């Protein structure tokens, strides 16, 4: 488990594509707004590999290049995927050029992703309880015949 940073970049010539970048040192967001590659979001995680893995799990259907960590996703969706993780993290940088509407979309998408994850967890927990109930029923009532 290594702490580090997960950053999201966009490229001027590839709209609609984001790149996830892992690093042990904090990336420098001071690139000019007209640069080809632009850092849009940075978060610090206690386990950077787990952060990348869980963010990938959310965005996996949009994967373009596994080695380069390129995804065909909106910036808002990529940031929301990272923000919605249950792993301890702290936002370091959010591009000031992101509009208020985009920030609202990030918050909304993040809440939706968290709710979806909680729903699936509750579903599988219920299945587990049903399985335990069936096992207890078999053990108590059917095995003493």
C-alpha positions as CSV (number, residue, x, y, z in Angstrom):
1,X,0.0,0.0,0.0
2,X,1.6,3.2,-1.2
3,X,0.2,6.6,-0.8
4,X,0.2,8.9,-3.7
5,X,-1.8,11.0,-6.2
6,X,-4.4,10.2,-8.8
7,X,-4.8,12.9,-11.4
8,X,-7.1,13.4,-14.3
9,X,-5.8,15.0,-17.5
10,X,-7.5,16.1,-20.7
11,X,-5.9,16.6,-24.1
12,X,-6.7,19.6,-26.3
13,X,-6.8,17.5,-29.5
14,X,-8.9,14.7,-28.0
15,X,-12.2,16.0,-26.5
16,X,-14.2,13.5,-24.6
17,X,-11.2,11.5,-23.6
18,X,-9.6,11.6,-20.1
19,X,-6.4,10.1,-18.8
20,X,-5.8,8.8,-15.3
21,X,-2.3,9.4,-14.0
22,X,-0.8,7.9,-10.9
23,X,2.2,9.5,-9.2
24,X,4.0,9.4,-5.9
25,X,4.7,13.1,-6.0
26,X,2.0,15.8,-6.3
27,X,1.6,16.8,-10.0
28,X,2.1,20.5,-10.8
29,X,-1.2,22.0,-11.9
30,X,0.5,25.2,-13.1
31,X,0.3,24.3,-16.8
32,X,-1.2,27.1,-18.9
33,X,-4.8,26.8,-20.1
34,X,-3.7,26.6,-23.7
35,X,-1.3,23.6,-23.2
36,X,-2.0,20.4,-25.1
37,X,-2.3,18.3,-21.9
38,X,-4.1,19.9,-19.1
39,X,-4.3,18.7,-15.5
40,X,-7.9,19.0,-14.4
41,X,-8.1,17.2,-11.0
42,X,-5.8,15.8,-8.4
43,X,-6.6,13.8,-5.3
44,X,-4.3,12.2,-2.7
45,X,-5.0,8.7,-1.7
46,X,-3.5,6.5,1.1
47,X,-3.5,3.6,-1.4
48,X,-3.0,5.0,-4.9
49,X,-3.1,1.6,-6.7
50,X,-6.5,0.8,-5.1
51,X,-7.7,4.2,-6.1
52,X,-6.8,3.6,-9.7
53,X,-8.3,0.1,-9.6
54,X,-11.6,1.3,-8.2
55,X,-11.8,4.2,-10.5
56,X,-11.1,1.9,-13.4
57,X,-13.9,-0.4,-12.2
58,X,-16.4,2.4,-12.5
59,X,-15.1,3.6,-15.9
60,X,-14.2,0.2,-17.4
61,X,-16.8,0.2,-20.1
62,X,-15.3,3.4,-21.4
63,X,-11.7,2.1,-21.6
64,X,-9.8,3.0,-24.7
65,X,-6.2,2.1,-23.8
66,X,-5.4,0.1,-20.7
67,X,-1.7,0.9,-20.7
68,X,-2.1,4.6,-21.1
69,X,-5.2,4.7,-18.8
70,X,-7.3,6.5,-21.5
71,X,-11.1,6.5,-21.1
72,X,-13.8,7.9,-23.4
73,X,-15.7,9.7,-20.6
74,X,-16.6,13.2,-19.8
75,X,-14.4,15.1,-17.4
76,X,-17.4,15.3,-15.0
77,X,-17.9,11.5,-15.0
78,X,-14.2,10.8,-14.4
79,X,-14.0,13.2,-11.5
80,X,-17.2,11.9,-10.0
81,X,-15.9,8.4,-10.3
82,X,-12.9,9.3,-8.3
83,X,-14.8,11.5,-5.8
84,X,-17.3,8.7,-5.2
85,X,-14.8,6.2,-3.9
86,X,-15.1,4.9,-0.4
87,X,-11.3,5.0,0.0
88,X,-9.9,7.7,2.2
89,X,-8.8,10.6,-0.1
90,X,-8.4,14.3,-0.1
91,X,-9.0,16.6,-3.1
92,X,-5.8,18.5,-3.8
93,X,-6.7,20.4,-7.0
94,X,-9.8,21.0,-9.1
95,X,-9.3,23.1,-12.3
96,X,-10.7,26.6,-11.6
97,X,-11.8,26.6,-15.3
98,X,-14.5,24.1,-14.5
99,X,-17.9,25.8,-14.6
100,X,-20.5,25.8,-11.9
101,X,-22.8,23.6,-14.0
102,X,-20.0,21.0,-14.3
103,X,-19.3,21.1,-10.5
104,X,-23.0,20.4,-9.9
105,X,-22.9,17.6,-12.4
106,X,-19.9,16.1,-10.6
107,X,-21.7,16.3,-7.3
108,X,-24.8,14.7,-8.7
109,X,-23.0,11.9,-10.6
110,X,-20.9,11.2,-7.5
111,X,-24.0,10.8,-5.3
112,X,-25.6,8.5,-8.0
113,X,-22.5,6.3,-8.1
114,X,-22.4,6.1,-4.3
115,X,-26.1,5.2,-4.2
116,X,-25.7,2.5,-6.8
117,X,-22.8,1.0,-4.9
118,X,-24.8,1.0,-1.7
119,X,-27.7,-0.6,-3.4
120,X,-25.6,-3.4,-4.8
121,X,-24.0,-3.9,-1.4
122,X,-27.4,-4.2,0.2
123,X,-28.6,-6.6,-2.4
124,X,-25.7,-8.9,-1.9
125,X,-25.9,-8.7,1.8
126,X,-29.6,-9.7,1.6
127,X,-28.6,-12.6,-0.6
128,X,-26.0,-13.6,2.1
129,X,-28.7,-13.5,4.8
130,X,-31.0,-15.6,2.7
131,X,-28.2,-18.2,2.1
132,X,-27.5,-18.4,5.8
133,X,-31.2,-18.8,6.5
134,X,-31.4,-21.7,4.0
135,X,-28.4,-23.3,5.6
136,X,-29.8,-23.0,9.1
137,X,-33.2,-24.3,7.9
138,X,-31.5,-27.3,6.4
139,X,-29.4,-27.9,9.4
140,X,-32.2,-27.6,12.0
141,X,-35.2,-29.1,10.2
142,X,-34.1,-31.3,7.4
143,X,-31.0,-33.0,8.8
144,X,-32.8,-34.6,11.8
145,X,-35.1,-36.8,9.8
